[in-house]
Amino acid sequence: MANFEAYQEYQRIEDFEEDSPPGEEDLLVHVPEGLKDSWHHIKNLDNFFTRIYHFHQKNGFACMMVSEFFELVQFLFVVTFTTFLVNCVDYDVLFANRAVNHTGPSQNPLDRNKVTLPDAILPTEQCTQSIEENSWIIFLLFMAAIFWVYRLVKVFCNFLSYWEIRQFYIKALKIKMDELCNFTWQEVQDRLISLQREQQMCIHKKELTELDIYHRILRFKNYMVAMINKSLLPVQLQLPLLGNVVFLTQGLKYNFELILFWGPCSLFQNKWNLHPKYKRSGNRLELAQQLSRVILLMGLANLLLCPFILVWQVLYAFFSYTEIIRREPGSLGARRWSLYGRLYLRHFNELNHELHERLGRGYKPTSKYMNSFTSPLLAVLAKNIAFFSGSVLAVLIALTVYDEDVLTVQHILTAITVLGIIITVTRSFIPDEHMVWCPEQLLQCMLAHIHYMPDHWRGNANKSETRDEVAQLFQYKAVFILEELLSPIVTPFILIFLLRNKSLEIIDFFRNFTVEVVGVGDICSFAQMDIRRHGNPTWMSEGQTEASVYQQAENGKTELSLMHFTIKNPHWQPPQESSVFISHLKEKVHHDAQGGPSTQLLLSEAPLCTSLHSNESASGPDSLLASVLAHPVLTASGLQGRDHRFVPPSSAASAAASVLASLSNSQFAHPGRGHPHSIPPSSIHPESTMYRSDRTVIDSMTNSLSHIRSNALHSEFASAEMSLHAIYLHELHQHSSHPQRSMGQWQNVPMRELHTNTGLQAHGCLGSNISMPTPVLGHWQEEEEEEDEQEINSSSTSKQGTGGSC
């Protein structure tokens, strides 16, 4: 009887086809009393965790629903307003090509020929007749209505699903909506992990780890990052006259994901399992032909829809960008991280907000590096064009000030506007004559945040070839808009003529680089950050990796991704091979730190470094990073230290090693790194950090920051620590790959040039207040939440470089 009562405490899980791996259909799970609700045994954990993440990042239910509502209104406005402009406006009257005579006893004779706005609007009957007689307008309105209804249904479904997520936050995670903005994602994630122990959201494993959650949210994103890393996707085109061009737009990326991940003929049989036939090598040729046919059909569908998509792109760009260009013509010359750059620079298992924060910190140094390239001939032409345009504009402005009737002259306002735009554009080509730039130092500062760069950039920072390659990652907004406008035309040809030729390689990639993880499903093997399987011997993995050249991740992405994830998730317990790599790296850091400058010396140089870098408000982490980047320059210049003795030259690697060896995060970060989850953080010794050394070094630096919230300080030091690791690993990689090169090649910078280099700022190296530029086009978002939402809903329903050389 007792056994029967105990058995009653268990419930048989329903046999969900997509969530029951072979052999576990009859799994019995204990369900404690009081926890039997809709959040036990969630069918689609990918969808669920992704919605939880988006709910947090988009600031809750109200903000999300209001945003989606205005997206519907915006689409409706664009369609109706465009239809009105095409069919209901008499442009002959508006442009005064036909005279208008207002008659009436009370009409002022002087105003009888004056055109008013109602005069240019056709009557309702005439407007309706014009629309009804145009079959193309009727067809386009019908297509727009279908799409709008589809969007309306999606908004309604999102309303229901995100209302459930809201209830989950309140009831399960114990987070009130008015307090959501006070919680970081790491805190929400910790509560999710704790909740799994009490309530089995995932039935295949008792506990979830941070990596499990990341794998669920970033399953397809990690595949995309890996395919870009292995140069599998055809996004680099060789064009006549233009040479190597990178072309990756939102529309092209959407087609890639539709074909590979979540379309009706994709490689995945559901959202977390690759179809079994793609895991076998016997029929790879047949599967490649099948994929080739799917790509061909998708390309033809894009070609068929090209006119409609192109019209929408042009209309949306016009309504969104015209006012911005009139108000700020220079905004077209601003830069943004390209979509290709975001995938190329992204770590495996890096969430959107982590990527945006990191690239936001690297925005200023990258902008300064790109601005250090000027064309003397173009500068001369720009100065003269600005002079002539400014002279004419000054006369027109003076005349309008003298007599405002000048404004009534035909095209005078147009001339003033055009001249203003010409002056603004030409000024952007005129360099600041007081600035002296150091491209190599700027490139090193940029590397501290973007974490990746090809080997051939080192030592060639002042060459235009390097600048052009950086421009592929960091493009003009004008180029971004042009690419999006051309995307409906170019995308079909890339799919039909380029992607189809990669069909066999794609099939082999998914077979060779897909692994099944218990409780998670099929994921990209690169996302496991397995040093043994995907490490590179020239990136501190020698003797620890068995990977062939085909299996190795390029540019040290496995090693850098492992360090990034370990720093961002200090409680995560790495697997054995990863732990060995981290231990080996720590030993190497401590060894190199013995021959490097002391941390006290670096901290004593921090005020000088931040002053040289024109960063008056540098925080503790900013000062540390600035000291590491500038220390080789200071020592090579013969600058005296506080003890009035010349400091022997040292490299950025040794300076970074000294700081890493001295980092003690006992007050803020990494309390549990290297310890199992079963050990409570409070029981861990405060010195159990990634690098354990004298605590007073960091304490002295953080005493003045006691007013800052601890989680903000955690993020600052975690970012600084990862930046130091990126610098250190790149220096070691260069030394390993090119032993003949000196690891301290950043040293040979004349001090007289550094003193005048006001453009190189520590603020650009690690500015905590840097933010990404706000995207102007709402449907061409820099962020990738919109593409992620599409995945969720599908599951539920040339210049020459002449900058100063250092």
N, C-alpha and C positions, 0 to 999 in steps of 0.2 A: 504493500500500500504506500509506504514511504517512497519507494522508487517511482510509483505511478504519479504521486504528487510532485516529485522532483521533475519528472518528465513533462508535466503540465506547464512548467516554467519556460519551456522551450516552444518556439513556434517554427513551423516548416515554412521556409522561404518560398515564395511563388517562383515558378520556373520562368524567369525572364530570359528570353533568348539571347539578348545582347549583353547580359551581365552575369551569366553563369558559365564559367569555363568548364571544359570537359572534366567530369569526375567530381564536380562540386554542386551538381544540381540538387542533391538531397542534403545539403549542408544545413545543420541545425545550429541556430544562433540563440544565445541566451538573451532575453529581453527583460530587463528589470522593470518592476511595476512603476508606473508613472512616466516612463519614457517611450511608451508605445504611441508614437505620433508619426506624422508624415516625413520626418527627417531620419527615420530608421530605414536602413537599406535603401539608399537613394539609387534609382536606376542609372541615371546618367551623372556621374560625379564630375566629368569634364565640364558639362554644362553648369552644374551646380557651383563648383568652385570658381569658374570663370565669372558667373553672375555675382557671386559674393565679392570677387575682386573688383569688378566694374562698379558695383553698388558703392563700394568704399571709395574708389578713385573718382567717381562722378558725384560724390557728396550727397548721396542718399536719394530716396524715392522722389521727393518733390522736384529736385533739380533735374533728374532724369526724365520725368514725365513732362515737365514744362518744356524741356529741350526738344523732346520728340513731338510735342504738340506744335511747337513753332516750326519744326521741320515740315510738318504737313501743311501748315499755313503758308510757309515760304514757297513750297512747290506750287500750291494753288495760286499764289500771287503771281509767280513768274509766268505760269501758263495763261492766266486770265489777262494780265497786264500786257503780255506780248500780243495776244489775240486782239485786244483793244487797240493797241498801237498800229497793228497791221490793217485792221478793217474799219475802225471807227474814228479815224482822224483825217480831216481834209487838209493835206499838206500844202495844196496850192494856196489856201487861205492862210495857213500858218506861216508860210514863207513869203506872204504878200505877193504871190504871183497873180492872184485874182483879187480885184478890189472889192471891198465890202462897204455898202452904203447903208448906214443906220438912219432910218427916217422915223419921224414922230414929232408931235408938237412940243414935247418937253426935251427933245434931244438938243444938246449943245451943238451948234454948227461946226465947232472945231473938232468935235469928237465923232462926227459922222463917218469918217474914213478910218477911224482907229480900230484895229483888230483886237478883239477880246478873246479869251480862252474858249468860252462857249461857242464863238463863231467857228472855231476850227474843229469842233466835235460834231460828228454827224448825228442826225436824229436816230432814235432807237430803232424805228422801223427800217430805215435805210441800212443801219449797221447790221441788224439781224439778217436782212436780205443778202447783204454782201457775204456774210459768213455762210449762209445756206447755199449760195451759188458756187462756193469754192469747195470742191470735193476733197482737196488735199487738207484744207483746214479742218473739215469734218473728221477725216481719218486721223489726223494728228491729235485732235481733241479726244477722240474715242480711245486712242492708245494711252494718252495722258490720264484719262479717267480710269482706265483699267489699272494702270500703275499706282494711281493715288488710292484706289480702293484696296489694292494689295498692301500698300504701306499702312493704310488705316487698320487692316486686319492685324498686321504685325505689331502696330502700336498697342492694339487691344490685348494681344497675347503677351506682349512685354509688360503691360500693366498688371495682368494677372500673375505672371511669374515673378516680377520684381516686388509685388505686394507680398508674396510668399517669402521672398528674401528679406523683406522688411520685418516680417514676423519672426523670421529666424534670428535676425540680429537682436531683436528685443527679447524674445523668449529663451532662445538657446544660448546665444553669446552674451546676453545681459548687457547689451549696449543700446542706450537710448539714442533716438535720432538726433536730438539736440546736442549730444555729446560725441557724435560720430566723427566730427572734424578734429576732435582731440586725440583720436586713436591713430597710431601709425599702422601700416599694413602688417608689420612684424608682430604687433600686439594682437591684431585680429587673427593672424595665423597661429600664434601661440594658443589662443582660445579654441581655435578649430582643432588643434592637435589634442588639447586637453579634453574637448568634447568627444572625440573619437574613443577615448578610453572609457567614457561613461555610456555613450550611445553609439552603436555600430553604424555609422554612416556608410562605411565600406566594410563588407562582410568577409573579404578575403584575407584580411590581416588585422590583428588586434590593435596595432598602433600605426598611426601615420607619421611620416617624417616630413620635414620641410621640403625635401627633394621630391617626395610623392606629390605634394600639392603643386609644386612648380611644374612637374611633368604633366599633370592633368591640365593646367592652364596653358602651358606652352608646348603641347605635344606637336602640333603642326608647325608652330613658329621655329622650333628647334630643327625640324627637317629643312625649312627654308634657309636658316642660317648655315646649316651644314652644306646644302647644295650651292649656296653662294661661295662658301669657303673653298669648296672643291671645284669651283668654276664649272658647274654642271649646267646651270640655266643660261640660255643664250641672251645675256643682257649686254655683252660687249660686242659692238658691231664695228667692222672695218668699212668705212665709207670713203669714197673718192674725195680728195681734197681735205676732208675733215679728219682723216686718220681713224684712230681708235676712239669710239664714242660709246658711252654707257647710256643705255636707254631702259629705264624701268619706271613705269608709271603705276598709279593706283589701278587703272583698268587692266594693264598687263599682269600685274600681281594677282588681281582678282581672278583672272583666267587661269593662271598657274595653279592657284589653290582650288579652283573649281574642278580642274582636270585631275589633280593629284589626290585631293583630300576629301572633299565633301560633295562633289557633284554626283549625279545619278550613275555615272560610269567611272567613278574614281577607283583608286587602288585599295581603298579601305572599305570593308564590308559594313562597318559601323564606325563610330567616332573614336574607337580605341583598339580596333583590331584590323591589322592588314589582312587582306583576303589570303587564305592559305595557298592558293595557286601561285601567288607572287613570292612565296617563300621557298619554292622548289625551282631548281635550276634546269630541270629536264625540258620544260616547254618555254624557255625564255624567249626564243625567236618568235614563237606564235603569240606570246603575250606582248612582245614589242610591236608586232604588226597590228594587234588589236588596239594597243595604245595609240599607235600612229593614226589609225582610222578615227579614233575619238578626237584626237587633236585636229585632224582635218575637218571633221564636222564642226568642231568648236570654232575653228578659224573661219569656215564658211558662214556660220551663224553670226560671228562678229562682222563679217563683210556685209551681210544682209542688213544688220542693224546699224551699220556705220553712219548713214545719214541722220538717223534720229538721235543717236548719241552725240554726234558732232554738233547738231543744232542745239541740243541741251547744254553742251559744254560751252559753246560760244555765248549763249544767252546768259548762263549763270556767271561766266567770267565778266561779261559786260555789266550786269547789274551789281556784281560784287566789287569790281575793281575800278570802275570808271571814276567814282567819287574819290577813292584813295589816290589815284594818279593825279587828279586835279588838285587835291589838297597837299599831297606829299609826293611829287614826281620822283624824288630820290628813293622811294620805297622799292622801286623795281631794281635798284642797284644793291639792295640789302641781300644778304645771303641766308641760306637755310641748309640744314643737313638734308641731303637727297635721300630718297627712299632706298637706293642702292647703298648709300653710306650708312644708313641705319642698320641694314642687314649685314654689311661687311664689318662694321665696328661692334656689332652686338655680341656679347658673350652668350655661350650656351646657358640656358636657365637664367636669363635676365629679364625681369618683368618690365613692362612699359615704363612705369614711373622711375625705376632704377636707371633705365637707359636715358630717359629724358633728363634726369638730374645730372647724369655723368656728361652727356653731350652739352648740356647747358653750361656746365663748368668749363668745358673746352671751347665754348663759342667765341669768347673774346680773344684768346691767344690764336685761334685759327683765323679769325677775321684779321688780326694784325699781321699774321704771316702772309695772308693773301694780299693785303694792302701794301705790303713791303715791295711788291713787284709793280713797277711803273715803266711806262714807255716814254722816253724823253721826247720823241717825235710827236707822240699823241698829246703829251703835256703842252708842247708848244702850240699845236693846233687848237687844243682846248682853250688855252689862254686867249688866243686871238679871236676865236669864235665867241667866247664869253664877252670879250671887250666890245665887239661889234654889236652883238645882240643886246648887251647892257646899255649901250649908247642909244640905240633906237628905243628901247623900253623906257629909258629915263626921259626921253623927249615926249613920248606918248603919255607917261604919267604926269609930267609937268603940264601938258596941254589939258588933260582932264581936270587937274587941280585948278587951272586958270578958268576953264569953262566946261561945265559938266555936259554941255550939249555935244561935246566931241564924242561922247559915248554913243550917241545916236547914229554916228557915221557907220555905214555898213562894214562889218567884219573887224571893227576896231577892237572889240572885246576878244575876238578870236586871235587877233595878232598879239595882244597883251598876254593872253594865256600861253600861246605857243612860244613866245619869246621867254617867258618865265620858265617854262619846261626846259627849253634849250639851255638856259643859263644854269639851271639846277643840275642837268645831266653833265654838262661840260665841267662843272666844278668838281664832280666826282673823279675826273681824270687828272686833276691837278694835285700833285703830292704836296704834303706839308714840308716846306723847305727847312724847317727846324728839326725834323725827325731824322735820326740815324738808326737804322734797323740792323739787327743781327739775325739773319734767317736761321742759322743753326740753333741758336739759343731759343728762338721762338718755336722751332720745330720740336725741340726737347720739351719745352713747356706745354706744347700741344699734346705730345705723346703722353705726358703725365695723366691726361684725362681721357683721351680717346683710346689709349692702351694698345693700339695696333698701328703698325706702319711697315711697308715693305723694306727689306734690307737695303735696297739701292737708294733709298731716300737719305740714309746716313751719309754725311759728307757732301751731299749734292743739293742741299736745301736752297742754294742760291740759283739753281738752274730752272729754266722755264719748264722743262719736262716734268720736274717734281711738282711744280706749281700746277700744271695742267692735271696731274693725277690727283692732287688734293682737291682741285675744282670738281672732279667727278664725285667726290664725297660731300663737297661743300659748295653747292651751286647757287647761282643768282636766282632770285625769285622770278625774274623775267624769264629765265630759262625753264624754271619749273612750270610756269603758266604755259609757255609755248609747248613744252613736252606734253602736258595734259591735253592741250587743244589738238595736238597731232596724234595723240594716243588712239582715238577711234580709227584713224587711217592706217597707222603703222602696225598696231597690234595684230590684225588678221594675217599680215605677211610674215611677222615673226613666228606666229603659231604654225602657219602652213609650211614655210620654207626653212625655218631654223629649228624650232622645237621638235618637229617630227623627226628630224635627223638624229635627235638625241634620245629617241624612244628606247633603244636597247640599253644605253648607258643608264637611263632612269630606272629601268627594270632591274638592272644589276645593282644599282645603288640601293634601292629599297630592299632587295634581297640580302645584300651583304651588310647593310648598316641598320637593320631592324632587329631589336631584341625584345623579348617578352619579359616583363617584370611583374611579379606576383602582386596583385592588388592595384595595378596600374594599367596593364595591357601592353600593347606594342608601342615602343618608343624608338626614337633615333638613338643608335648606340653611342653617338658622339655626346648626347645629352647626359650619359652616365659619367662623363668626365673621367673615363677609365684610362689612367696613365699607361697601364700595361698594354692595352689594346690600341690606343690612339695617341700615345705620347710621341714626342719628337726628341731624338737624342741630343740635338743642339739646343734644346730648351730645358736643361737640367734633368732630362729623363734618361740619360745614358745609363745603361745597365738595368733599367727598370721597365723598359718597353720592349715588346716583341713585335711592334707594328712594322709592316712594310711601308714603302713610300706611298702606296695607294691607300693604306689604312691611316696614315698619319694626318692629323689636322694641320692645316697650313697656318703659318705666322704664329705658332705657339698658342693657338686658341684653346686647346685642351688644358694646358697648364695655367694660362691666365684665367680661364673660366673657372677652374677649380679653386684658385686663390680668391677670385671675386666672390664665388658662392660661399666659401668658407668664412670669409670676412663678413659678408652680409648676414649670414645665418650662424652665429657663434655657437649655438647649441647643437648644430648638426654633427653627427658622428660619421666621418668619412669611412669608406670601406678600407680594407687592409692596404691595397696598392696605393690608394691616394694618401693614406696616413704615412706610408713610407716616404712618398715624395715630399710631403710637407715637413716631415722630420729631417730629411736630407737637406731641404732648403733652409731650415732653421740652423742646422749645423754650418752650412755654407755662409749664412748671414753672420753668425757669431765669429766665424773664422775671419771673414773679411773685415768685420768691425774692429778687430784687434789692430789692424794696420791702417784704419781710417781715422778721421778726426773725431775727437770726443764730442758727445752730444752737448756738453756744456759750452764748448767752443761754437758749435753750430747755433745754439740758442743765443749766445752772446753776439753772433753776427746777424741774428734775425732783424734787429732794428735797422742795421745798415742795409741789409738785403731788401727789406720792404721799402726803405727810403729810395734805394736805387731803382726799385721797381715801381715807384710812385704809388704805393699802396699804403695810405696812411691809416686805414682802418682794418689792417690785417688781424685776423683772429689767430689763436694758437696754432691750429692745423695749417693755416695759410703761411704763418711764419716759418713753421718747420719745413714745408715744401719749398718755400722761397729760398731758405738757407741751403737746402740740398742742391737746388738747381744753380744757385749762384756761387756756392763754395768753390768749385773748381776754377771759376773765373777769378775769384778773389785771391786764391792761393797762387795761381799762375801769374797774377799781376805783381806779386811781391808785396801785397798789402799786409801790414803788420797786424798781429793779433793783440789782445789785451796785455799779453806778457811782453810786448815790444820785441818779439822775436819773429823772424819770418817763418811762416807755416809751410812745411814741405808740400809740394803739389800733390793733389789727390784727385781721384775721379769721382764722377757722380755716383758710380756704383758703390765705392767705399763710403761716401757720405750717406747714401741711402741705407747701406748696411748698418752704419753706426746708429742712425735714428731708429731703424727697425729693431735692432738689438736692445735699444733702450726704451722702446715703447712699453709702457706698463699701463694697461687699461683697467686697473683695479677699481677705479671709481666710476667707469662708464661702460666699457664694452667688453665682450667676450668673456663673461664670467664662467662659461661652461665648456669652452672649446676643448675638444679632445676627451671629453668625459661622456659616458653613456647617459641616455635620458633618464635612467633610473636614479641618478644621483641628483638630488635637488640642488639648485644653484646656491642656496644659502650655505650648503655644506662644503662648497668648494673653496679652497684657500684663495684669498684675494689675489695672490700672485700667480695663480694658475691661468696665465694668459698665453697668447701665441708666442710672444717674446717677453721674457722675464728678465728684468734688470732693474737698475736703480730707479726707485719710484719717485724720488725727489725731483728728478729732471722734469717729468711731466707735471707733477704736482705744482711746481713753481710756476709753470706756464698756465695752469688752469685755475689758479686761485683767483685771478681777475675775471674769470668767466663763470663764477658761481651763480650769477643771476640767470644764466641760460638754462633752459630746460634740459634735463639729462638726456632725453632721447634725441634732441637736436645736436647735442654735443657728441653723442654716440655716432650719429650720421656723419658729422664733420670728420671725426678721427677715423672712422671706417673708410671714408673716401680718401683721406690723406694716406692711410696705410696702404690702400690698394694702388694709389698713384705711385707710392714709393716702390711697391713690389713690381709695378709695370716698368719703371725706370731700371730697377735692379736686374730684372730678368732680361730686358732688352740689352743691357750692357753685357751681361754674361753670354747671351746668345751671340752678340757681335764678337766677343772675345773668342768664343768657341768656333764660330763659323769662319772668322777672319783673324787668326792669331797674329798676323803681321800688323794689324791695326791696334793702335793704343786704345785702351778702354777709356782713357781720359781725353778723347779728342775734342771735348767741349772746352778744354782748358785754354787753348791758344786764342784768347780774345784780348786785344789790346785794351788796357784799362782806360785809356783816353776816350775810346769809343763807347765803353760801357757807361762812363760818367754822363755822356750826352744822350744815352739811349733812354729817353723818357717814354718811348713807346712800349718797351718790354716791361710788363707789370706783373707783379705777383698776383694782383687781382685777376688777371687773365689766367694765371696758373691755377688758382683755387679760390675763386671768389664765391663766397656763400650766397651773394645776392644776385648772381647771374641767373637770368631766366631765358628760356627759349623765346624767339620772336613769335608773336601771336599770328597764326595762319590767317590769311585774309579770306581765302576761298573756303567756305564752310564745308563743301563736299570734297575738297581736296585737302584733307587734314594731314598735318605733319604727324600727329599721333595716329596710332593704328587701332584705336578702339573701335572705329567704324567697321573695319574688316573683321575684327573679332566678333562684333555683334552679328555680322552676317553669318559667321560660322555657327554662332549659338542658335540663331533663328532657323538655320537650315537643319539643325539637329532636332529642333522642337517642332518645326514645321519645315681774240688771242693776243695776250700782252707779252712783252719780252722782259725778263727779270733783270733789273739793274739795281736792286737794293744793296745797301752797304754790306760788304762781306766781312765777317768777323773772323 
